[in-house]
C-alpha cells in the first residue's frame, strides 16, 4: 500500500506564542500587556516563533521635584523610551521602576531628580530638578525649569538640558521684576515654556503611548511671584501645576515632573511622579 506523504511534508506547524509572567497582566484582543508600577521581574518561560518572538515596550523614569523658595522652576519629566520589535529570550528580566524626586522648599536646593527605570538593556534617566532662588535647574531625562528671579551671579535663568532621545530642555526664567515667572520643566515630547513677567511657564508635553493610549512624561509647571493664579500648568502626561503656594506633585506612574512653588519658607515644590514600565506582546 502506498501513501501520499507530500501533504504531510508541506504542512506548516502551528505557531508558538510567548508565555510570560510579571507585573499586572491585562488582555487586549490577541495581546498581553504587563504593567509594572513598581520594580519586579518579567519572566519569559516560552518564546514565540518568529515573528511572535518580540515585544513592544514603554520605559519611563521617575519625574523630578519642583523648585521652591522663592520662585521655583518646574521639575523635568522622567526620561522616556518606547519601541516595537524588541527581540527577547527565555529568561528572567529585571524591571526597575524609578521613583519621583522630592520637591524643594529651600532657595539653595533644587528639586530632587527622579531615579532611573529599566527593562532589559533599556535604561531611562530620571527627570532633572527645578531651579530655586539661588540654585540652577538640573539636567535629567528632561531638564528642570529655571527660577524666575535672578538674585545671584551663579544663576543663569536658563532651563536645564534633557537627555537626547529621552526628553527635552526646561524653560528659562524671566529674570525681570517686579514680577517673575519661572520656566516649566521639560517634557518627553516638548520643551518647557519660558517664564515671563508675572507668568510661569507651562511644563512640556509628554508622549502618547501606542500601548495604553495614555500620555506619559509631562513636565511640571513653573511658579510665578506676586502674580495671582498666573502659574504654569503641568504638561499633559502627569506634570504637576506650578503655584503661588505649594507646587502640585506629578502623577504617580507617569514620570511627570512636580510643579514649582512660590514664596519663601513654608512653600514646597511638588514631588515628581514615579515611573512605569509596560511590555506588550502577541499571545495567540
PyMOL commands that set and color helices and strands:
alter all, ss='L'
color gray80, all
select helices_A, chain A and resi 6-9
alter helices_A, ss='H'
color red, helices_A
select strands_A, chain A and resi 19-21+24-28+31-36+40-46+54-60+80-87+92-96+117-119+122-124+180-181+207-208+215-216+224-225+276-282
alter strands_A, ss='S'
color yellow, strands_A
deselect
rebuild
show_as cartoon
